[in-house]
Amino acid sequence: MPKVKTEKKSRQHAAVAKQGILFNKDFGQHILKNPLVIQSMVEKSALRPTDVALEIGPGTGNMTMKLLEKTKRVVACEIDPRLVAELQKRVQSTPYQSKLQIMIGDVLKTDLPFFDVCVANIPYQISSPLVFKLLLHRPFFRCAVLMFQREFAQRLVAKPGDKLYCRLSINTQLLARVDIIMKVGKNNFRPPPKVESSVVRLEPRNPPPPINFKEWDGLTRIAFVRKNKTLSAAFKQTAVITALEKNYRIHCSLNNIKIPDDFDMKQKTDSILQSCKSESMRARTMDIDDFMVLLHAFNVEGIHFS
């Protein structure tokens, strides 16, 4: 029996060696090989000939070539120098060479240029920070069509009360319209990942909601640490009270507000929660409007989360 396994493994190695590249698992490299999936992702992004497209993790360039056909310019961000060389080789001496700009490095540490549309099969381990890097990017882009691990995609679109509803869901939906547009099985990749995938379309809300995102993020962070607990319980945590009091004292000193000697932050947060009728609410069932009301009530009283 082990012999069959060994043969299978050596066949896989031979196939990869034929390609000329051993993929790096540290970078989450899984090359999308099915041309129909690539075609579909490009179509769903509704590219225009005047667009600048951003691609993250272009790999060997299967998607890149399709994007180059449809747009004015493609900016490809790639961390692996071997794949950069592959990509350059692929466009060399073609009309596309002058349309491709390659940025070498970690996309999370790179200042992104202007772009109209982002289309990418991204390394799954950077999914969450990348979503927010894109959604907080200015100037606004039109849409992003991105491949994610299926459960991550389901979290992005989850609604209050859903099992997968979490801070990621509400923070993303605050900043963008999110839709799952197709499922992609693991056999569409080389090497196949351990999980199923889904393609998501993100459309930034423009203009954005009139709130400070860092403040919002600080509030949802507290509420979702134990999403099944009441807000009253979430705000009783010593670390939460300490952090809020520190922020409050800074706010008061900057605005020349005198703090009473008997000031009690725990009492203050309790009275704010009661005034919004929020003390018995739980994060897992709260929607964007519920959190907006809460954030406003805290901020009006000089309590800040960032």
Secondary structure, 3 states (H helix, E strand, C coil): CHHHHHHHHHHHHHHHHHHCCCCCHHHCCCEECCHHHHHHHHHHCCCCCCCEEEEECCCCCHHHHHHHHHCCEEEEEECCHHHHHHHHHHHCCCCCHHHEEEEECCHHHCCCCCCCEEEEECCHHHHHHHHHHHHCCCCCCCEEEEEEEHHHHHHHHCCCCCCCCCHHHHHHHHHEEEEEEEEECHHHEECCCCCCEEEEEEEECCCCCCCCHHHHHHHHHHHHCCCCCEHHHHCCCHHHHHHHHHHHHHHHHHCCCCCCCCCCHHHHHHHHHHHCCCCCCEHHHCCHHHHHHHHHHHHHCCCCCC
